[in-house]
Amino acid sequence: MTEGGIEKRRIKRSIKWVLYFIFFYSHFFDLSLKIFRRIRKKHSCIILLYHRIVDDHSEYLNKGPVVHHHIKHFRKEIAYLKKNYQILSMDEVAHCIKSGIGFKRPSMAISFDDGYLDNYTLAYPVLKKYGVPASIYLTTGLIGTLERTWPDEIELAIMETKKDEFKLQTLFGDKEVQIKTKEGKEEANIKTAEALKNRPDDERWELVEEINAILTENKNYENRKKSRMMLNWDEVKKMAANGITIGSHSHTHPILTRMLLQKAKEEILNSKKIIEENLGIQVKHFAYPNGREEDFSEELRDYCREIGFESVESVIYGVNDPSRGNGNTFALKRIGATSPVWMLAGELVRLFWKNRIKKGFQRTQQTQRTQ
């Protein structure tokens, strides 16, 4: 993209943010949703995606609100969503879509990927206070351990290193990656994770270990490695008994299409079995790691059906409309939660109206073709 194109895009985004702010605090979005509910009998559903919930004491390299979402924003968002939307469990979402009956109101489901400890310490009390259901998709190999996902391993190494730069020929050639400042570390963290996503699973872990060897030579890193980042089974059980649906997110968080098909199936099945053994419940919902279209396959969707899942969630951006999905719950879309609340409110209303307009346009075209 040219410099002019980038600048034009930046201005357009800034105008959108100003409008969202004005519309939110003038209650225009509330009115818009009331009108929307009246003119439609059947509605669609948005599944919101979170990962970590952080506070002022959390240490992390910021990847944006989808990955690191501040509790002060989360509290306001849940209050807003509770007031303006029908918030459903994943069981309810899957039932409405599968049956084709649709949703009686603009609907929302809340989900968390990976199984971070802060989902229990920070998010769960807010969800419980407002009586809001949610789903947490667990990477079972990490639950109750001191282990981390491979992106979190990279984050810790970059965050705690005393070095100002590093080289990794395999990923970046001869270029030195600058990590002297916090901004440099955040950029390097995102860049390194993106570069590793498309590597075969075994090779990715080898490179993670290589990065650790290059960067980690201090006591603080070793101490941080001993701190628990993920949930344990007692915490999972408490949430499962109080309105939180527990789903599967694989066993070790690989990108499933970057490994042998049989190994990918084992990742899915082992995760499902481990949760069921620990909780004594049927696990019905699966969210595949990374979540892009290329990170999953039809063979794996068929396998999920075969072993008893009722839905598969991606991170493909969009709404879930029963009238257009033919009852398919194995390719559900999610949108990453943004903040602050006025920004999230604007994006949600925009998506619902966009889906409505698109649907109306398609119906008009269909009518014209039959005349």
C-alpha positions as CSV (number, residue, x, y, z in Angstrom):
1,M,0.0,0.0,0.0
2,T,1.3,3.5,-0.9
3,E,1.9,6.2,1.7
4,G,-1.2,8.0,0.4
5,G,-3.3,4.9,0.8
6,I,-2.1,4.3,4.4
7,E,-2.9,7.9,5.3
8,K,-6.3,7.8,3.7
9,R,-7.0,4.6,5.6
10,R,-5.8,6.2,8.9
11,I,-8.1,9.2,8.4
12,K,-11.1,7.0,7.6
13,R,-10.5,4.9,10.7
14,S,-10.2,8.0,12.9
15,I,-13.5,9.4,11.5
16,K,-15.1,6.0,12.3
17,W,-13.8,6.1,15.9
18,V,-15.2,9.7,16.4
19,L,-18.6,8.6,15.1
20,Y,-18.7,5.5,17.3
21,F,-17.9,7.7,20.4
22,I,-20.6,10.2,19.6
23,F,-23.2,7.5,18.7
24,F,-22.5,5.5,21.9
25,Y,-22.8,8.4,24.3
26,S,-25.8,9.8,22.5
27,H,-27.5,6.4,22.9
28,F,-27.9,6.2,19.1
29,F,-26.7,2.5,19.2
30,D,-29.3,1.6,21.8
31,L,-32.0,3.1,19.6
32,S,-30.6,1.4,16.5
33,L,-30.8,-2.0,18.2
34,K,-34.4,-1.3,19.3
35,I,-35.3,-0.5,15.7
36,F,-33.4,-3.6,14.5
37,R,-35.3,-5.8,16.9
38,R,-38.7,-4.5,15.7
39,I,-38.1,-4.8,11.9
40,R,-36.8,-8.4,12.1
41,K,-38.4,-11.4,13.7
42,K,-35.2,-13.6,13.4
43,H,-31.7,-12.4,14.1
44,S,-28.1,-13.6,13.9
45,C,-25.5,-14.1,16.6
46,I,-22.0,-12.8,17.1
47,I,-19.4,-14.9,19.1
48,L,-16.9,-12.6,20.8
49,L,-13.4,-13.8,21.3
50,Y,-11.1,-13.0,24.2
51,H,-7.8,-14.6,25.4
52,R,-6.2,-13.0,28.5
53,I,-7.9,-10.5,30.8
54,V,-5.2,-8.2,32.3
55,D,-5.1,-5.5,35.0
56,D,-2.5,-2.9,36.0
57,H,-0.4,-5.5,37.8
58,S,-0.2,-7.9,34.8
59,E,3.1,-8.2,32.9
60,Y,2.9,-8.7,29.1
61,L,3.9,-7.5,25.7
62,N,0.7,-6.0,24.3
63,K,-0.8,-7.7,21.3
64,G,-4.1,-5.7,21.4
65,P,-7.4,-6.2,23.0
66,V,-8.2,-9.6,21.4
67,V,-5.2,-11.1,23.2
68,H,-4.7,-8.7,26.2
69,H,-8.0,-7.2,27.3
70,H,-8.0,-4.9,30.3
71,I,-10.4,-5.7,33.1
72,K,-11.6,-2.1,33.3
73,H,-12.9,-2.3,29.8
74,F,-14.2,-5.9,30.2
75,R,-16.4,-4.8,33.2
76,K,-18.1,-2.1,31.1
77,E,-18.5,-4.3,28.1
78,I,-20.2,-7.1,30.0
79,A,-22.6,-4.5,31.6
80,Y,-23.4,-3.1,28.2
81,L,-23.8,-6.4,26.5
82,K,-26.1,-7.7,29.2
83,K,-28.3,-4.6,28.8
84,N,-28.6,-4.6,25.0
85,Y,-28.2,-8.2,23.8
86,Q,-29.4,-11.7,24.4
87,I,-26.2,-13.4,25.8
88,L,-26.3,-17.2,25.1
89,S,-24.3,-20.2,26.0
90,M,-22.6,-22.2,23.2
91,D,-25.1,-25.0,23.7
92,E,-27.9,-22.5,23.0
93,V,-26.1,-21.0,20.0
94,A,-25.5,-24.4,18.5
95,H,-29.1,-25.4,19.0
96,C,-30.5,-22.2,17.4
97,I,-28.2,-22.6,14.4
98,K,-28.6,-26.3,13.9
99,S,-32.4,-26.2,14.1
100,G,-32.6,-23.2,11.8
101,I,-35.0,-21.4,14.2
102,G,-32.8,-18.4,14.5
103,F,-32.4,-16.0,17.4
104,K,-35.3,-13.9,18.8
105,R,-33.1,-10.9,19.6
106,P,-29.7,-9.8,18.4
107,S,-27.5,-12.3,20.2
108,M,-24.1,-12.6,21.6
109,A,-21.9,-15.4,23.0
110,I,-18.7,-14.8,24.9
111,S,-15.6,-17.1,24.5
112,F,-12.1,-17.3,25.8
113,D,-9.3,-19.3,24.1
114,D,-6.4,-21.3,25.8
115,G,-7.4,-21.4,29.4
116,Y,-5.5,-18.6,31.2
117,L,-5.5,-18.2,35.0
118,D,-6.8,-14.7,34.7
119,N,-10.0,-16.0,33.1
120,Y,-10.8,-17.3,36.6
121,T,-9.3,-14.5,38.8
122,L,-10.4,-11.5,36.7
123,A,-13.1,-12.4,34.1
124,Y,-15.1,-15.0,36.0
125,P,-16.1,-12.7,38.9
126,V,-17.5,-10.2,36.4
127,L,-19.4,-12.9,34.5
128,K,-20.8,-14.3,37.7
129,K,-21.9,-10.8,38.9
130,Y,-23.9,-10.2,35.8
131,G,-25.2,-13.8,35.4
132,V,-23.6,-14.0,32.0
133,P,-22.7,-17.4,30.4
134,A,-19.4,-17.8,28.6
135,S,-17.2,-20.6,27.1
136,I,-13.6,-21.3,27.8
137,Y,-11.7,-23.5,25.3
138,L,-8.9,-25.3,27.1
139,T,-5.4,-26.3,25.8
140,T,-5.5,-29.4,28.1
141,G,-1.8,-30.1,28.1
142,L,-1.2,-26.8,29.9
143,I,-4.0,-27.0,32.5
144,G,-2.6,-27.4,36.0
145,T,1.0,-27.0,34.8
146,L,3.7,-24.3,34.7
147,E,3.9,-24.8,30.9
148,R,2.9,-22.1,28.4
149,T,1.7,-21.9,24.8
150,W,4.4,-21.4,22.2
151,P,3.5,-17.7,21.7
152,D,3.7,-17.2,25.4
153,E,7.1,-18.8,25.5
154,I,8.3,-16.3,23.0
155,E,6.7,-13.4,24.8
156,L,8.4,-14.3,28.1
157,A,11.8,-14.8,26.5
158,I,11.7,-11.4,24.7
159,M,10.2,-9.6,27.7
160,E,12.8,-10.8,30.2
161,T,16.0,-10.7,28.0
162,K,18.7,-8.2,28.8
163,K,19.8,-8.1,25.2
164,D,19.1,-5.2,22.9
165,E,18.8,-7.2,19.7
166,F,19.0,-10.8,18.4
167,K,19.4,-12.6,15.1
168,L,17.7,-15.8,13.9
169,Q,18.8,-16.7,10.4
170,T,16.0,-19.2,9.8
171,L,13.2,-16.6,10.3
172,F,14.8,-13.2,9.6
173,G,18.0,-13.9,7.6
174,D,20.9,-11.5,8.5
175,K,18.6,-8.8,9.9
176,E,19.0,-7.9,13.5
177,V,15.7,-7.7,15.5
178,Q,15.7,-4.7,17.8
179,I,14.4,-5.3,21.3
180,K,16.0,-2.5,23.3
181,T,12.7,-0.6,24.0
182,K,9.3,-1.9,25.1
183,E,7.9,-0.9,21.7
184,G,10.6,-2.8,20.0
185,K,9.9,-5.9,22.1
186,E,6.2,-5.7,21.4
187,E,6.9,-5.4,17.6
188,A,9.4,-8.3,17.7
189,N,7.0,-10.5,19.7
190,I,4.2,-10.1,17.1
191,K,6.6,-10.4,14.2
192,T,8.3,-13.6,15.5
193,A,5.0,-15.3,16.3
194,E,3.6,-14.5,12.8
195,A,6.8,-15.9,11.2
196,L,6.4,-19.1,13.2
197,K,2.8,-19.7,12.4
198,N,3.4,-21.2,9.0
199,R,6.2,-23.6,10.1
200,P,5.5,-27.3,10.7
201,D,4.7,-28.0,14.3
202,D,8.0,-29.8,15.1
203,E,10.1,-27.2,13.5
204,R,8.2,-24.4,15.3
205,W,9.0,-25.8,18.7
206,E,12.7,-26.2,17.7
207,L,12.8,-22.6,16.8
208,V,11.1,-21.6,20.0
209,E,13.8,-23.4,21.9
210,E,16.5,-21.7,19.8
211,I,15.0,-18.3,20.6
212,N,15.0,-19.2,24.3
213,A,18.6,-20.3,24.2
214,I,19.6,-17.0,22.5
215,L,17.7,-14.7,24.8
216,T,17.3,-16.3,28.2
217,E,20.3,-16.0,30.5
218,N,19.0,-14.3,33.6
219,K,17.5,-15.3,37.0
220,N,14.3,-13.3,36.5
221,Y,13.4,-15.4,33.5
222,E,13.8,-18.6,35.5
223,N,11.7,-17.2,38.3
224,R,8.9,-16.2,35.9
225,K,9.0,-19.7,34.4
226,K,8.0,-21.0,37.8
227,S,4.9,-18.9,38.0
228,R,1.6,-20.4,36.8
229,M,-0.1,-18.8,33.9
230,M,-2.8,-21.3,33.1
231,L,-5.9,-22.6,35.0
232,N,-5.8,-25.7,37.1
233,W,-8.6,-28.3,37.2
234,D,-10.1,-27.1,40.5
235,E,-10.6,-23.6,39.0
236,V,-12.1,-25.2,35.8
237,K,-14.5,-27.3,37.9
238,K,-15.7,-24.3,39.9
239,M,-16.5,-22.4,36.7
240,A,-18.1,-25.4,34.9
241,A,-20.5,-25.6,37.9
242,N,-21.5,-22.0,37.6
243,G,-22.5,-21.1,34.0
244,I,-19.2,-21.5,32.1
245,T,-19.1,-24.0,29.3
246,I,-15.8,-25.8,29.0
247,G,-14.7,-26.6,25.4
248,S,-11.6,-28.1,23.8
249,H,-8.8,-26.1,22.1
250,S,-6.5,-29.1,21.4
251,H,-3.9,-30.7,23.8
252,T,-0.7,-28.8,23.0
253,H,-1.9,-25.8,20.9
254,P,-0.4,-26.7,17.5
255,I,-1.6,-25.4,14.2
256,L,-3.4,-28.6,13.2
257,T,-2.9,-28.4,9.4
258,R,0.9,-28.1,10.0
259,M,1.1,-31.6,11.3
260,L,0.2,-35.1,10.1
261,L,-3.5,-35.7,9.9
262,Q,-3.4,-38.6,12.4
263,K,-1.5,-36.5,15.0
264,A,-4.0,-33.6,14.5
265,K,-6.8,-36.1,15.2
266,E,-5.0,-37.2,18.4
267,E,-4.7,-33.6,19.5
268,I,-8.4,-33.1,19.2
269,L,-9.5,-36.4,20.7
270,N,-7.0,-36.4,23.7
271,S,-8.2,-32.9,24.6
272,K,-11.8,-33.9,24.6
273,K,-11.2,-37.0,26.6
274,I,-9.0,-35.3,29.3
275,I,-11.7,-32.6,29.9
276,E,-14.4,-35.2,30.1
277,E,-12.4,-37.4,32.5
278,N,-11.7,-34.4,34.8
279,L,-15.1,-32.8,34.8
280,G,-17.4,-35.8,34.2
281,I,-19.3,-34.0,31.5
282,Q,-19.7,-34.3,27.7
283,V,-17.5,-31.8,25.8
284,K,-19.5,-30.5,22.9
285,H,-17.6,-27.6,21.5
286,F,-14.2,-27.2,19.9
287,A,-12.2,-24.1,18.8
288,Y,-9.2,-24.8,16.7
289,P,-5.8,-23.1,17.5
290,N,-5.0,-19.9,15.6
291,G,-8.4,-20.1,13.9
292,R,-7.6,-19.0,10.4
293,E,-9.3,-20.8,7.5
294,E,-6.1,-22.5,6.5
295,D,-5.5,-23.8,10.0
296,F,-8.3,-26.4,9.8
297,S,-9.7,-28.8,7.1
298,E,-12.8,-30.6,6.1
299,E,-11.3,-33.9,7.2
300,L,-10.8,-32.5,10.7
301,R,-14.4,-31.1,10.7
302,D,-15.7,-34.5,9.8
303,Y,-13.6,-36.0,12.6
304,C,-15.1,-33.6,15.1
305,R,-18.6,-34.7,14.1
306,E,-17.6,-38.3,14.3
307,I,-16.3,-38.1,17.9
308,G,-19.3,-36.1,19.2
309,F,-18.6,-32.4,19.0
310,E,-21.6,-30.2,18.2
311,S,-19.7,-27.1,17.0
312,V,-16.4,-25.9,15.7
313,E,-15.3,-22.3,16.2
314,S,-12.8,-20.4,14.1
315,V,-11.5,-16.8,14.2
316,I,-12.8,-16.1,10.8
317,Y,-14.5,-12.6,11.1
318,G,-18.2,-12.4,10.9
319,V,-21.7,-13.0,12.2
320,N,-23.5,-16.4,12.4
321,D,-26.8,-16.3,10.6
322,P,-28.9,-19.5,10.8
323,S,-30.8,-18.5,7.7
324,R,-27.6,-18.5,5.6
325,G,-25.6,-21.3,7.3
326,N,-27.8,-24.2,6.4
327,G,-27.6,-25.4,10.0
328,N,-23.9,-25.8,9.9
329,T,-22.3,-25.4,13.3
330,F,-18.9,-26.7,12.3
331,A,-17.6,-23.4,10.8
332,L,-18.7,-20.8,13.2
333,K,-17.2,-17.3,12.9
334,R,-16.0,-15.2,15.8
335,I,-14.9,-11.6,16.1
336,G,-12.1,-10.4,18.4
337,A,-13.2,-8.2,21.2
338,T,-12.1,-4.6,20.9
339,S,-12.1,-1.8,23.4
340,P,-13.1,0.6,24.9
341,V,-16.8,-0.2,25.1
342,W,-18.0,2.5,22.7
343,M,-15.7,1.0,20.0
344,L,-17.0,-2.5,20.7
345,A,-20.6,-1.3,20.6
346,G,-20.0,0.4,17.3
347,E,-18.5,-2.6,15.7
348,L,-21.3,-4.9,16.9
349,V,-24.1,-2.6,15.6
350,R,-22.2,-2.2,12.3
351,L,-21.9,-5.9,11.8
352,F,-25.5,-6.7,12.6
353,W,-26.8,-4.0,10.2
354,K,-24.3,-5.0,7.5
355,N,-25.5,-8.6,7.7
356,R,-29.1,-7.4,7.5
357,I,-28.4,-5.2,4.4
358,K,-26.4,-8.0,2.7
359,K,-29.2,-10.5,3.4
360,G,-31.8,-8.0,2.0
361,F,-29.7,-7.5,-1.1
362,Q,-29.4,-11.2,-1.7
363,R,-33.1,-11.7,-1.3
364,T,-33.8,-9.0,-3.8
365,Q,-31.5,-10.6,-6.4
366,Q,-33.1,-14.0,-5.8
367,T,-36.5,-12.5,-6.4
368,Q,-35.4,-10.8,-9.6
369,R,-34.0,-14.0,-10.9
370,T,-37.3,-15.9,-10.4
371,Q,-39.4,-13.2,-12.1
